[in-house]
Amino acid sequence: MQAIIVQTEQKNCPLAWQTVPDPTYQPHEVLVDIQATALNRADLFQRAGHYPPPAGASEILGLEMAGQIRAVGAEVTGWQVGDRVCALLSGGGYAEQVNVPADMLMALPDEWSYQQAAAIPEVFLTAYVNLFMEAQLQTAETVLIHGGASGVGTAAIQMTRQAGCRVFTTAGTAEKVAYCEGLGAELAINYKTDDFAEQIRQHTEQKNPVDVVLDIVGADYFARNIGLMALRGRLVFISSLSGAKTELDIRQLMGRRLRLIGSVLRSRSLTEKVAIKQNFMTQFWPSFLDGTIKPIIDSVYPIQQVNEAHEQMRQNRNIGKIVLSI
């Protein structure tokens, strides 16, 4: 098959569409002909050598895909050759084929395109597990989502609004701010021109109005995140783009009974991932089927233009997902 290979021996590790061995599949897995995959910032980190795949996972980039089942393992029930599916992956999405545990598959309605479906698994499952399982976000609570125009951010805004929450978010341009508000954020703040903590306090007329924070920034936002959090507030870290080390006044945690939650998705066990997928589908899949929630797609590139697609993400020019068509 053909797949994207990181050319580590060259400057900037360019990506190339090359011939590689076909994947094999286990009795509990299916083999899928991939029609589309999508970018995640983790792909940039892995390409640079900073985010190796978990043990046993494919070395090929790509954490999600949509396609058509080509073959079915001997132990698989409920799926057959020709079924249209999408799935979260531990790796292997930038390729023509991938092996997937059958329990991770999600069936595509006939009217969905593969490009649409490929933009769902990683960001929606990431937002779901961290907000609704780790932070246990409840109806009528207030949530602050950093990076609201990202893939995870656009997913999180839609799901939290659907769940009846009050949503604040940050973004880096006026266009992104407006888009986040169009998705349902009550307040979107341009973090490059305004202090998000000040803006939220002015808007709410409260010192500590936020129940849950979904944070991708890390060190630079830590003190302001903590300062905004309400009694029994939860701060979930899913990245540390500004740095991983900061200072903590433990008395703030004690006094307001705050919780700090560190979270990853890719390295979790298959059992955990299946449970996340099932809970997500129970709570939110009907909203996808009726169109209330949808993946936000910034652009679609042919897989052969993956270097250009990565540059689009590296420059933070995208709103929502960047999709690769195979």
TAPEUR-V791240 format. One record per pair of residues at least 24 apart in sequence whose ideal C-beta (glycine too) atoms are under 10 Angstrom apart, sorted by sequence separation. I is the first residue (numbers start at 1). GAP is how many residues later the second one is. D is the distance in whole Angstrom. If there is no record, write none. Layout:
# TAPEUR-V791240
i:gap:d
I:GAP:D
I:GAP:D
This chain:
# TAPEUR-V791240
i:gap:d
37:24:9
38:24:8
39:24:9
40:24:7
63:24:10
64:24:6
65:24:6
78:24:7
83:24:7
84:24:4
127:24:9
131:24:10
132:24:10
139:24:6
140:24:6
141:24:5
142:24:4
143:24:6
144:24:5
145:24:4
146:24:5
147:24:7
148:24:10
149:24:8
157:24:9
160:24:8
161:24:8
170:24:9
197:24:9
200:24:9
204:24:9
206:24:8
209:24:10
210:24:10
212:24:7
213:24:9
214:24:7
215:24:8
216:24:8
217:24:5
218:24:5
219:24:4
222:24:4
223:24:8
229:24:9
231:24:9
232:24:7
233:24:8
234:24:7
235:24:7
236:24:8
237:24:7
238:24:9
239:24:10
296:24:3
297:24:5
298:24:5
299:24:7
300:24:8
301:24:7
302:24:8
37:25:5
38:25:8
39:25:10
63:25:7
64:25:6
76:25:9
77:25:8
78:25:10
83:25:8
84:25:9
93:25:8
126:25:8
127:25:5
131:25:6
138:25:8
139:25:4
140:25:7
141:25:7
142:25:8
143:25:7
144:25:7
145:25:8
146:25:9
147:25:9
154:25:8
157:25:10
158:25:6
159:25:10
160:25:9
161:25:9
171:25:10
196:25:8
208:25:7
210:25:9
215:25:9
216:25:6
217:25:5
218:25:6
219:25:7
221:25:9
222:25:8
223:25:9
227:25:8
231:25:5
232:25:5
233:25:5
234:25:5
235:25:5
236:25:5
237:25:5
238:25:6
239:25:10
295:25:7
296:25:6
297:25:8
298:25:8
299:25:10
300:25:6
37:26:8
38:26:6
63:26:5
67:26:10
70:26:10
71:26:9
73:26:9
76:26:4
79:26:6
84:26:8
86:26:9
126:26:5
127:26:8
130:26:8
137:26:7
138:26:9
139:26:7
140:26:7
142:26:7
143:26:9
144:26:8
145:26:10
149:26:8
150:26:9
153:26:10
154:26:8
157:26:5
158:26:7
170:26:5
191:26:9
197:26:9
198:26:9
201:26:9
215:26:10
216:26:9
217:26:9
218:26:6
219:26:6
220:26:8
222:26:8
223:26:9
226:26:6
230:26:7
231:26:6
232:26:7
233:26:7
234:26:8
235:26:7
236:26:8
237:26:7
238:26:8
294:26:10
295:26:6
297:26:6
37:27:6
38:27:8
62:27:6
63:27:7
65:27:8
66:27:9
70:27:7
75:27:8
76:27:9
78:27:9
123:27:8
124:27:9
125:27:10
127:27:9
128:27:8
132:27:8
138:27:8
149:27:4
153:27:7
156:27:10
157:27:6
158:27:10
169:27:9
197:27:4
201:27:7
215:27:10
218:27:9
219:27:4
226:27:8
229:27:6
231:27:8
232:27:8
233:27:10
234:27:6
235:27:10
236:27:6
237:27:10
238:27:8
15:28:9
34:28:8
36:28:9
37:28:5
38:28:9
61:28:10
62:28:10
63:28:7
65:28:4
71:28:9
73:28:9
79:28:8
84:28:8
86:28:8
93:28:9
123:28:4
124:28:8
127:28:4
128:28:9
131:28:7
132:28:9
137:28:6
148:28:7
149:28:8
155:28:10
157:28:5
168:28:8
196:28:7
197:28:8
200:28:6
218:28:7
219:28:9
230:28:9
295:28:9
36:29:7
37:29:8
60:29:9
62:29:7
63:29:9
64:29:6
65:29:9
67:29:9
73:29:7
76:29:9
78:29:10
85:29:10
93:29:9
122:29:7
123:29:5
126:29:8
127:29:4
131:29:6
147:29:9
148:29:8
149:29:10
154:29:6
156:29:10
170:29:9
191:29:10
195:29:8
196:29:9
197:29:10
223:29:9
229:29:6
34:30:10
35:30:8
36:30:5
37:30:9
61:30:7
62:30:6
63:30:6
65:30:8
67:30:8
72:30:8
84:30:8
86:30:9
87:30:10
122:30:8
123:30:8
124:30:10
125:30:9
126:30:9
127:30:9
149:30:6
153:30:9
170:30:10
191:30:9
197:30:6
226:30:9
229:30:9
3:31:10
34:31:5
35:31:6
36:31:7
58:31:8
60:31:6
61:31:8
62:31:2
63:31:10
67:31:8
69:31:9
86:31:4
87:31:10
120:31:10
123:31:8
124:31:5
127:31:9
128:31:7
132:31:7
148:31:8
149:31:6
157:31:9
168:31:8
197:31:6
229:31:10
1:32:9
15:32:7
33:32:10
34:32:7
35:32:5
57:32:8
58:32:7
59:32:7
60:32:5
61:32:7
62:32:4
65:32:10
85:32:8
86:32:6
88:32:9
89:32:8
119:32:7
123:32:4
124:32:9
127:32:6
131:32:8
148:32:4
153:32:9
168:32:6
196:32:8
226:32:7
1:33:9
4:33:9
13:33:10
14:33:9
32:33:7
34:33:4
35:33:7
57:33:4
58:33:4
59:33:8
60:33:7
61:33:5
62:33:7
65:33:6
67:33:9
69:33:9
84:33:8
86:33:9
87:33:10
88:33:4
89:33:8
122:33:9
123:33:8
127:33:8
147:33:10
148:33:9
225:33:10
13:34:5
32:34:9
33:34:5
34:34:9
56:34:8
57:34:4
58:34:3
60:34:6
61:34:9
86:34:6
87:34:6
88:34:6
124:34:9
131:34:9
149:34:9
226:34:9
12:35:9
13:35:7
23:35:7
32:35:4
33:35:5
55:35:10
56:35:10
57:35:7
58:35:9
60:35:5
65:35:8
86:35:6
87:35:10
88:35:10
119:35:10
120:35:8
124:35:7
145:35:8
148:35:8
153:35:10
168:35:8
225:35:10
12:36:9
13:36:8
31:36:10
32:36:7
33:36:8
34:36:10
53:36:10
54:36:6
58:36:10
62:36:8
69:36:8
88:36:9
119:36:9
168:36:9
6:37:10
23:37:9
32:37:6
33:37:5
53:37:6
54:37:8
58:37:8
88:37:5
148:37:6
20:38:10
31:38:7
32:38:6
33:38:10
53:38:4
60:38:8
87:38:10
88:38:9
166:38:9
222:38:9
4:39:10
8:39:9
20:39:10
30:39:5
31:39:5
32:39:9
52:39:10
53:39:9
149:39:9
6:40:8
7:40:10
8:40:10
20:40:7
30:40:8
31:40:4
58:40:7
66:40:9
68:40:9
145:40:8
148:40:6
6:41:5
8:41:7
30:41:7
31:41:8
58:41:8
67:41:9
144:41:10
148:41:9
168:41:8
6:42:9
29:42:9
30:42:5
31:42:8
66:42:7
143:42:10
168:42:7
4:43:10
6:43:9
29:43:9
30:43:6
144:43:9
145:43:9
146:43:10
148:43:10
166:43:9
29:44:5
142:44:9
147:44:9
166:44:9
25:45:9
27:45:10
28:45:6
46:45:8
144:45:10
146:45:8
166:45:9
168:45:9
169:45:9
170:45:10
215:45:10
15:46:8
25:46:7
27:46:4
28:46:9
29:46:9
30:46:6
66:46:8
68:46:8
165:46:8
170:46:10
215:46:10
25:47:9
26:47:6
27:47:4
28:47:5
29:47:7
66:47:8
67:47:7
165:47:8
170:47:9
212:47:10
213:47:10
214:47:10
25:48:6
26:48:9
27:48:4
28:48:7
38:48:10
43:48:10
66:48:4
208:48:7
213:48:10
26:49:8
27:49:7
30:49:6
35:49:9
37:49:10
42:49:10
65:49:9
66:49:8
212:49:10
214:49:10
26:50:10
30:50:9
31:50:9
36:50:9
43:50:9
66:50:8
67:50:9
146:50:8
208:50:10
25:51:9
30:51:9
32:51:9
35:51:10
43:51:8
66:51:4
67:51:8
170:51:9
32:52:10
34:52:10
37:52:8
65:52:9
66:52:4
144:52:8
160:52:9
6:53:8
30:53:8
32:53:6
40:53:9
64:53:9
65:53:6
66:53:9
144:53:9
5:54:9
6:54:9
32:54:9
39:54:10
64:54:6
66:54:8
160:54:9
3:55:9
5:55:8
6:55:7
30:55:8
32:55:8
34:55:10
37:55:9
38:55:8
39:55:9
64:55:8
66:55:8
3:56:10
4:56:7
5:56:9
37:56:4
38:56:10
62:56:10
64:56:7
65:56:8
144:56:7
3:57:5
4:57:6
30:57:9
32:57:10
36:57:9
37:57:6
64:57:4
65:57:10
3:58:9
4:58:8
34:58:9
37:58:8
63:58:8
64:58:4
142:58:9
156:58:6
3:59:9
34:59:7
63:59:5
64:59:8
32:60:10
34:60:9
62:60:9
63:60:10
64:60:10
168:60:9
34:61:6
35:61:9
37:61:9
64:61:9
153:61:8
34:62:6
63:62:10
142:62:8
152:62:8
33:63:7
34:63:6
63:63:9
153:63:8
32:64:10
33:64:6
34:64:6
142:64:9
152:64:7
32:65:7
33:65:9
144:65:9
31:66:6
32:66:6
34:66:10
144:66:5
148:66:10
150:66:7
31:67:8
32:67:8
142:67:6
143:67:7
144:67:9
145:67:9
146:67:7
147:67:8
30:68:9
31:68:6
32:68:6
142:68:5
143:68:7
144:68:7
145:68:8
146:68:7
147:68:9
23:69:7
29:69:10
30:69:7
31:69:8
141:69:9
142:69:5
143:69:5
144:69:5
145:69:5
146:69:5
147:69:5
29:70:5
30:70:6
141:70:4
142:70:8
143:70:7
144:70:7
145:70:9
146:70:5
147:70:8
29:71:6
30:71:8
140:71:9
141:71:6
142:71:10
143:71:7
144:71:8
145:71:9
146:71:6
23:72:8
25:72:9
29:72:5
30:72:5
146:72:10
22:73:10
23:73:9
25:73:9
26:73:7
28:73:6
29:73:6
32:73:8
138:73:8
22:74:9
23:74:6
25:74:4
28:74:6
29:74:9
30:74:10
137:74:7
138:74:9
20:75:7
22:75:6
23:75:6
24:75:7
25:75:8
26:75:8
27:75:10
28:75:8
29:75:9
30:75:7
136:75:10
137:75:5
146:75:7
20:76:9
23:76:5
25:76:9
26:76:10
29:76:10
135:76:8
136:76:9
17:77:9
19:77:10
20:77:10
22:77:10
23:77:10
25:77:10
36:77:8
37:77:9
38:77:8
135:77:5
137:77:9
144:77:10
17:78:10
35:78:9
36:78:4
37:78:10
134:78:9
135:78:9
15:79:8
17:79:10
35:79:4
36:79:5
38:79:10
43:79:10
135:79:8
146:79:8
34:80:8
35:80:8
36:80:8
38:80:5
39:80:10
42:80:8
132:80:10
134:80:10
144:80:10
36:81:7
37:81:5
38:81:5
131:81:7
144:81:7
35:82:9
36:82:4
37:82:10
38:82:9
40:82:5
130:82:9
35:83:8
36:83:8
38:83:8
39:83:9
40:83:7
131:83:6
34:84:8
37:84:10
38:84:7
42:84:10
130:84:6
144:84:7
37:85:10
38:85:8
130:85:10
144:85:9
40:86:9
142:86:9
152:86:7
64:87:10
127:87:7
142:87:10
152:87:9
6:88:10
126:88:9
142:88:7
3:89:8
4:89:9
5:89:9
141:89:9
144:89:10
150:89:10
3:90:9
4:90:4
5:90:10
3:91:6
4:91:7
142:91:9
143:91:10
144:91:9
147:91:9
2:92:10
3:92:4
141:92:9
146:92:9
147:92:9
2:93:7
3:93:7
141:93:9
143:93:10
146:93:9
1:94:6
2:94:5
3:94:9
147:94:9
1:95:4
2:95:9
3:95:9
146:95:9
1:96:5
1:97:9
137:97:8
135:98:9
136:98:7
135:99:4
137:99:10
134:100:8
135:100:8
135:101:5
134:102:6
131:103:9
130:104:10
134:104:9
131:105:7
41:106:9
130:106:5
129:107:10
130:107:9
130:108:6
41:109:8
129:109:9
40:110:10
41:110:9
183:110:10
40:111:7
41:111:9
127:111:9
183:111:10
39:112:8
40:112:9
126:112:7
38:113:8
183:113:8
179:117:8
163:120:8
159:121:9
162:121:9
163:121:9
162:122:7
136:123:10
135:124:8
159:124:8
163:124:10
134:125:9
136:125:10
159:125:6
162:125:6
135:126:6
158:126:9
134:127:5
134:128:9
135:128:9
159:128:8
134:129:5
155:129:10
158:129:8
133:130:9
158:130:10
162:130:6
130:131:8
161:131:10
162:131:6
161:132:9
130:133:5
129:134:7
130:134:10
158:134:8
159:134:7
129:135:10
130:135:8
158:135:5
129:136:6
157:136:10
158:136:8
183:136:10
126:137:9
128:137:10
158:137:9
183:137:9
126:138:9
155:138:8
158:138:8
126:139:5
129:139:9
133:139:10
155:139:10
157:139:9
180:139:9
125:140:7
126:140:9
154:140:9
155:140:7
176:140:9
179:140:5
154:141:8
155:141:8
176:141:10
178:141:10
179:141:8
133:142:9
154:142:4
176:142:10
122:143:8
129:143:9
133:143:7
153:143:9
154:143:10
173:143:9
176:143:6
122:144:9
129:144:9
132:144:10
151:144:8
154:144:9
172:144:6
173:144:9
175:144:7
151:145:7
171:145:10
129:146:9
130:146:10
133:146:7
150:146:10
151:146:9
173:146:9
129:147:5
132:147:8
133:147:9
149:147:9
151:147:9
125:148:8
128:148:7
129:148:9
132:148:8
150:148:10
171:148:9
128:149:9
149:149:9
126:150:9
129:150:8
125:151:6
128:151:7
129:151:8
132:151:7
125:152:6
128:152:4
132:152:9
124:153:10
127:153:9
128:153:10
125:154:10
125:155:6
128:155:8
121:156:8
124:156:7
125:156:10
128:156:7
127:157:10
121:159:9
120:160:10
124:160:7
124:161:10
151:162:9
150:163:9
124:164:9
120:165:10
154:165:7
155:165:9
104:166:8
150:166:9
153:166:9
154:166:5
155:166:9
103:167:7
149:167:9
151:167:8
153:167:9
154:167:8
103:168:9
120:168:7
150:168:8
151:168:9
101:169:6
104:169:6
124:169:8
147:169:9
149:169:8
150:169:8
151:169:6
152:169:10
103:170:9
104:170:6
149:170:5
150:170:8
151:170:5
103:171:5
106:171:7
117:171:10
124:171:7
148:171:10
149:171:7
150:171:9
151:171:8
101:172:8
102:172:10
103:172:10
104:172:10
105:172:9
116:172:10
123:172:8
101:173:8
104:173:6
120:173:9
123:173:9
103:174:8
104:174:10
106:174:9
107:174:10
120:174:9
121:174:10
41:175:8
90:175:10
91:175:8
103:175:9
106:175:7
119:175:9
120:175:5
90:176:6
112:176:9
119:176:4
88:177:8
89:177:9
90:177:8
112:177:9
118:177:8
119:177:7
88:178:9
90:178:9
107:178:10
111:178:10
116:178:8
117:178:8
119:178:5
106:179:8
109:179:8
116:179:6
118:179:9
119:179:9
90:180:9
109:180:6
111:180:10
115:180:9
116:181:7
119:181:9
106:182:9
112:182:10
115:182:7
118:182:9
90:183:9
112:183:10
113:184:10
116:184:10
88:185:6
115:185:5
87:186:10
88:186:10
113:187:10
88:188:8
88:189:7
87:190:8
88:192:10
45:194:9
42:197:9
123:197:9
41:198:7
123:198:7
122:199:9
41:200:8
119:201:7
120:201:9
63:202:9
119:202:4
63:203:7
118:203:8
119:203:9
119:204:6
116:205:10
118:205:6
115:206:9
117:206:10
118:206:8
96:207:9
116:207:8
118:207:9
95:208:9
115:208:5
118:208:9
57:209:8
94:209:7
114:209:9
115:209:9
54:210:10
57:210:9
113:210:10
115:210:6
114:211:8
54:212:6
55:212:9
94:212:7
113:212:10
114:212:9
53:213:8
54:213:5
53:214:9
54:214:9
51:215:8
54:215:10
46:220:10
42:222:10
42:223:9
42:224:7
40:226:9
97:229:10
94:230:7
96:230:6
93:231:8
95:231:8
94:232:8
93:233:9
62:241:10
28:242:9
62:244:10
61:245:8
61:249:9
38:257:9
64:257:9
66:257:9
38:259:8
39:259:9
47:259:10
64:259:10
65:259:10
67:259:8
38:260:10
39:260:10
66:260:10
65:261:9
38:262:9
39:262:9
62:262:8
43:263:9
47:263:7
61:263:10
36:264:8
62:264:10
37:266:8
43:266:10
44:266:6
36:267:9
39:267:8
43:267:7
44:267:10
47:267:10
34:269:9
37:269:10
44:269:6
39:270:6
43:270:8
44:270:6
38:271:9
39:271:7
41:272:7
39:273:8
40:273:8
41:273:9
39:274:5
39:275:10
41:275:10
39:279:8
43:279:10
40:281:9
38:282:10
39:282:7
40:282:9
38:283:5
39:283:4
38:284:7
39:284:8
17:285:9
38:285:5
39:285:7
17:286:6
37:286:7
38:286:7
17:287:5
36:287:6
37:287:5
15:288:9
16:288:9
17:288:10
36:288:7
37:288:9
15:289:10
17:289:8
36:289:5
37:289:7
15:290:10
16:290:9
34:290:9
35:290:7
36:290:6
15:291:5
16:291:9
34:291:10
35:291:6
14:292:9
15:292:5
34:292:5
14:293:6
33:293:9
15:294:9
12:295:9
15:295:7
14:296:9
13:297:10
12:298:10
4:299:7
3:300:9
4:300:9
2:301:8
2:302:9
4:302:6
4:303:9
17:309:10
4:320:9
4:322:10
3:323:10
2:324:8
